[in-house]
Amino acid sequence: MSEEAGGTAADRLAPVLRPVRAGNGFEEALEQILQVVRLGLVPEGGRLPAERELAERLGISRMTLREVLKVLQEQGLVESRRGRYGGTFVLPRTPDPGGGDALRRRVAGVDIEDVLRFREVLEVGAAGLCAAHGLTGERAGRLREALDRTRDAPLADYRRADTLLHLTLAELCGSPTLAAQYAAVRATVNDLLDCIPLLVRNLEHSQRQHTALVGAVLDGDADRARETMREHCAGTAALLRGFLA
């Protein structure tokens, strides 16, 4: 019989499974369960803790947890079984026969943590500068238009529209050096993002954060703009760490 994530096995999950922060519940919960699977804390063929236990440990609703588990099923990492001995079971890992391996090789030498930290410093700084200096007239219009493009973008074009919004914010902050540095780091971030799936739940959440961010900037609220951007960067970082770290 395969080993399940109960009893003493549950203790092994304690260092990984912890309550998530409210702002990025889906992304951080996905990161943590991906870590459980990728670290082998639940062996292949083993069962994850019951939904109620997982939701309580992570501090999320069971609806959010089911969306996380659906992503893992779509990625071929777990499967759901019904019945008396049902639950969510970890599947054997299989090599990726498609382009995923090539993408991973392309970013194999990237220090993910360094990229994510530098990206956060630049983005949070740019958001704060834009709000503190104030955007009016044509400059405010450019930011609104960039946000509108993300709203109207089909799924296949969303990442490009998202990139343009962030580049616009960096450009409008008034520091050409910051804008140039951000363009370089964003290219690396996009390479990393190309290695993970587009998740509709994450994109919807990201879009709400974009709207809040632009609102804070246009209101001239630098503290709120910085905090919203910091939270936004943290959500992306959680997904990248979960899938790639």
Rosetta blueprint (number, residue, H / E / L):
1 M L
2 S L
3 E L
4 E L
5 A L
6 G L
7 G L
8 T H
9 A H
10 A H
11 D H
12 R H
13 L H
14 A L
15 P L
16 V L
17 L L
18 R L
19 P L
20 V L
21 R L
22 A H
23 G H
24 N H
25 G H
26 F H
27 E H
28 E H
29 A H
30 L H
31 E H
32 Q H
33 I H
34 L H
35 Q H
36 V H
37 V H
38 R H
39 L L
40 G L
41 L L
42 V L
43 P L
44 E L
45 G L
46 G L
47 R E
48 L L
49 P L
50 A L
51 E H
52 R H
53 E H
54 L H
55 A H
56 E H
57 R H
58 L H
59 G L
60 I L
61 S L
62 R H
63 M H
64 T H
65 L H
66 R H
67 E H
68 V H
69 L H
70 K H
71 V H
72 L H
73 Q H
74 E H
75 Q L
76 G L
77 L L
78 V E
79 E E
80 S E
81 R E
82 R L
83 G L
84 R L
85 Y L
86 G L
87 G E
88 T E
89 F E
90 V E
91 L L
92 P L
93 R L
94 T L
95 P L
96 D L
97 P L
98 G L
99 G L
100 G H
101 D H
102 A H
103 L H
104 R H
105 R H
106 R H
107 V L
108 A L
109 G L
110 V L
111 D L
112 I H
113 E H
114 D H
115 V H
116 L H
117 R H
118 F H
119 R H
120 E H
121 V H
122 L H
123 E H
124 V H
125 G H
126 A H
127 A H
128 G H
129 L H
130 C H
131 A H
132 A H
133 H H
134 G L
135 L L
136 T L
137 G H
138 E H
139 R H
140 A H
141 G H
142 R H
143 L H
144 R H
145 E H
146 A H
147 L H
148 D H
149 R H
150 T H
151 R H
152 D H
153 A L
154 P L
155 L H
156 A H
157 D H
158 Y H
159 R H
160 R H
161 A H
162 D H
163 T H
164 L H
165 L H
166 H H
167 L H
168 T H
169 L H
170 A H
171 E H
172 L H
173 C L
174 G L
175 S L
176 P H
177 T H
178 L H
179 A H
180 A H
181 Q H
182 Y H
183 A H
184 A H
185 V H
186 R H
187 A H
188 T H
189 V H
190 N H
191 D H
192 L H
193 L H
194 D L
195 C L
196 I L
197 P L
198 L L
199 L L
200 V H
201 R H
202 N H
203 L H
204 E H
205 H H
206 S H
207 Q H
208 R H
209 Q H
210 H H
211 T H
212 A H
213 L H
214 V H
215 G H
216 A H
217 V H
218 L H
219 D H
220 G L
221 D L
222 A H
223 D H
224 R H
225 A H
226 R H
227 E H
228 T H
229 M H
230 R H
231 E H
232 H H
233 C H
234 A H
235 G H
236 T H
237 A H
238 A H
239 L H
240 L H
241 R H
242 G H
243 F H
244 L H
245 A L
